[in-house]
């Protein structure tokens, strides 16, 4: 007995001057000795009486430590035999063990993804993973430095003082009813979208809207038109649903409907950015819009209208949405708050023909049940209080100034290398490179100099007919724009 007590006393001690209670010191000392291997699994421990005598503490102190270790699984008691170190330690179970390396799994071993999984893993949605603070000229990023965060904080505080009970539990997969009503009212007034609140479904950004539409409306193998060059996220969502993509060229009037009808007469769905073609920037003409609607009516195809940044128009009256011209319910309208507020809010919306609402709501519920309720509640207050439209007016003025700064800086520094012309709308411009230029190489050189300028060819399905760089300007002040343009000049000049 004395031998067992003595071996434990080698590893356990107590400090009476410490503020830590004696029973806790004893518990931690024994636990450390067990986990450190100094007391091996299966080792028999002294009785509480022996241990207390050896350490000069009360028996209650020793008993308390043993009881805690027994409860946590470090010790095990055997009736009539004594107390032992557990053979299966709880920390072994709780701590993740390193998995086998590739060598253990077999050289060259591959995980068995499904065909859909492999396709999703191999399909890019953007030219680069946006990480950290944006650098000139990352496209698609709003002026985060000008967002009214203090106002948003006050609205959020007001919400949390008396949150609606319905927004704290499981909610409607279609979204918070007051927010749907605010979105509907805004779209009717600002975009001539014909809709009721019941036709609006709130989603986690436009990417989820595109993914839902593809999965609800397409079967694997169905043909779908995509603009060429066009938005990579739409292409990825359609491919993920198993669609057969039909790249359709765009020109100064937007999507070439006649070419699409030749290339994919059996298409079930069309993705289009009619207000501001991504990335080239054309506005789809009225003649093309009507032609597309007639074709969709004749073939029974769906038109997915991606209205990603139509709020920013700097000349003339606001353009009406394609959806407002649709008399037969063939158009599904997609919008987002990522470009007008801030991307991490992750809120967007779909406007659906009435007969599709239930199907989309069910699919949305399967995806992640519903959008975050508190964020929806604060956003509804932000729109209802008139703050949303005031913010948009301020940003239109600011972005017009920043676009002008980019055009002027390009004129001074990039003449002969990159032609940057002004545009009537949007948050980016396309700088045109001389014919035959490798825009991917220019983009790589720019990245090495700290400038983000995606190549137009990255958005094309095949050979790019219009080499250039996509230059976002909304997020950058005059000094950042000036410095970014100077670095672009160095990238255009090439190595050395």
Beta strands, then each sheet from edge to edge (+ up, - down):
strand 1: 44-45
strand 2: 75-78
strand 3: 82-85
strand 4: 200-203
strand 5: 223-228
strand 6: 244-251
strand 7: 254-255
strand 8: 269-272
strand 9: 302-306
strand 10: 331-336
strand 11: 348-351
strand 12: 418-420
strand 13: 428-433
strand 14: 468-472
sheet 1: 1+ 3- 2+
sheet 2: 4+ 11- 10+ 9+ 8+ 5+ 6+ 7-
sheet 3: 12+ 13- 14+
end
